[in-house]
Amino acid sequence: MCDDHAGGHGHGADVAALLANAPRNWGRWGENDEVGALNFLTGSEVLRGVRAVRQGKIFTCGEVIGNPDGDPLWPGRVPARREMTVDKDSYVRGDLPSLPGGAEFADDRIEMFLQGSTQFDALGHVWYEDTLWNGYPASETSGGLKKASILPIAQRGVVGRGVLLDMAAYKGKPFLEKGDLLHLDDLLACAEGQGISIEKHDILCLRLGFLQLLRVQGPDVFYQDFVEPGLTYSPELVDWFHRMEIPCLATDTISNETELDPAIGVQIPLHCALMRNLGIAFNEICNFEELVKDCHADGQWDFLYAAAPLKVSEGTGAPVNVLAIK
């Protein structure tokens, strides 16, 4: 999710009215908490995740950064730009000598949006009524997030039992398409159909496949009238996340929710209801394609989920390469 969302259709008063009676976890883990629902991932929950490792299979669920075929990005962001600062040509041109003894080296740098690839949002990334997660004032974001930045999440890490739901297959499609909406009953029915139970404190992973359409359709078609499919707000959905004490929501879309459900008229309500109010960590732009193929093949839909975003001081988010170990 990015700043372009915040400038869209939703305004604070509308979000506040929609979520007036929504549950909050503010103060649940103390007035200084900055990792929210990740507090549910205690040592026993890590061990529960470890028990899901039954085959020794490892899947990495990060998108390629600087992909020659294009990075999936929110419109308005630019792809990562990597450049060589030192390579063999540097020595051929005589820009620098070989090291004493004759060794040479290559070096490079990268410029990118911190939320321009597979990444975690900081809990302070989205707010309304001038208030961040846990009641921190929105002024704490000025010049960098002094509260609820990505750093506390990065220092803690996110490890537990992950459960993958193939929402596209549940809907009978290879990929969900623009405007396709998902509701609570879809999540529950998909899990039942896959024969997997969602338990308290599970890390919920949703495969929609939508971003893979960038490769199929090309950027001109893919980004035209752009609106992502995904979860849409309902009180029942938010209450379920609250009751199940879900610590982290991971999807293979840019925003973890549909951009704007016309029936609601409020943009990113789940960022507000789940992240800002409940402290649920958002892991976005995952690539679950290889993992989902294997899950269909062997019928195992749970795994050890392990992730730690880069430790960026005061960042609104940071890149991550998620591990799913079965």
Secondary structure, 3 states (H helix, E strand, C coil): CCHHHHCCCCCHHHHHHHCCCCCCCCCCCCCCCCCHHHHHCCHHHHHHHHCCCCCCCEEECECCCCCCCCCCCCCCCCCCEEEEEECHHHHHCCCCCCCCCCCCCCEEEEECCCCCCCEEECCCCCCECCECHHHCEHHHHCCCCCCCCHHHHHHHCEEEEEEEEEHHHHCCCCCCCCCCEECHHHHHHHHHHHCCCCCCCCEEEEECCHHHHHHHHCHHHHCCCCCCCEECCCHHHHHHHHHHCCCEEEECCCCCCCCECCCCCCECHHHHHHHHCCCCEEEECECCHHHHHHHHHHCCCEEEEEECCCCCCCCCEEECCCEEEC
